Amino acid sequence: MSRAIQHNTAQQRFEWLEDGALSVLDYELQNGVMAITHTGVPESVGGRGIAADLAKAALDTARANGWSVRPVCSYVASYIRRHENYQDLLA
């Protein structure tokens, strides 16, 4: 399934609403470095690949904007380790 993840630039986060539950990936952008601080998926919609889709959307956005990434969030750090094509983004 392909999700149309929303990029909420005002709140510096990526969002997905599924079955009434909001999943988010929060970041802070400073000097061209996207520090990904938190990924949250409610238990009621867990196990559906939402966190992976949020991570992919954030990392693809960083690449498109020429930003490097600092994965403070342990989920995103693990995602980058598993997906070598994103390792060049690491700050």
C-alpha positions in Angstrom: 0.0 0.0 0.0 1.2 3.5 -0.8 0.3 6.2 1.6 0.1 9.9 0.8 2.0 11.0 3.9 1.3 14.7 4.7 4.3 17.0 5.4 3.2 19.6 8.0 6.0 22.1 7.6 4.5 24.5 10.2 4.7 21.8 12.9 7.9 20.2 11.5 6.4 16.7 11.2 5.1 14.1 8.8 1.5 12.8 9.4 -0.7 10.0 8.5 -4.3 9.5 9.7 -5.5 5.9 9.6 -8.8 4.6 11.2 -9.0 7.9 13.1 -5.5 7.5 14.7 -2.8 10.0 13.9 0.7 8.8 13.4 3.6 11.3 13.3 7.3 11.7 12.6 8.6 14.8 14.3 11.8 16.6 13.3 13.8 19.8 13.8 15.4 21.5 10.9 18.5 23.7 11.5 21.3 24.7 9.2 20.3 22.1 6.6 20.2 19.2 9.1 17.0 17.4 9.7 17.1 16.0 13.3 14.4 13.3 13.4 13.4 13.3 17.0 10.3 11.0 17.3 8.2 8.6 15.4 4.9 7.7 17.0 2.3 5.2 15.8 -0.7 4.4 18.0 -1.0 0.8 19.1 -4.4 0.5 17.5 -2.8 0.9 14.0 0.6 -0.7 14.7 2.1 -3.4 12.5 0.8 -1.9 9.3 4.1 -0.3 8.1 3.1 3.2 8.9 6.3 4.1 10.7 8.3 2.8 7.8 6.3 5.0 5.4 6.7 8.0 7.6 10.5 7.4 7.7 10.7 7.0 4.0 8.7 10.2 3.4 11.0 12.2 5.7 14.2 10.8 4.2 13.0 11.3 0.7 12.1 14.9 1.6 15.5 15.5 3.1 17.2 14.2 0.0 15.0 16.3 -2.3 15.9 19.4 -0.3 19.6 18.7 0.0 19.4 18.2 3.8 21.5 15.8 5.9 19.8 13.8 8.6 20.6 13.2 12.2 18.3 10.3 13.4 17.8 11.0 17.2 14.8 8.6 17.0 15.9 5.0 17.4 13.3 3.8 14.9 14.6 6.0 12.1 18.3 5.2 13.0 17.4 1.5 12.7 15.5 2.1 9.4 18.5 3.9 7.9 20.8 0.9 9.0 18.4 -1.5 7.2 18.2 0.7 4.0 21.6 1.4 2.7 20.3 3.9 0.1 19.7 6.4 2.9 23.0 6.1 4.7 24.6 8.9 2.6 22.2 11.3 4.2 23.7 10.9 7.7 25.0 14.1 9.2 
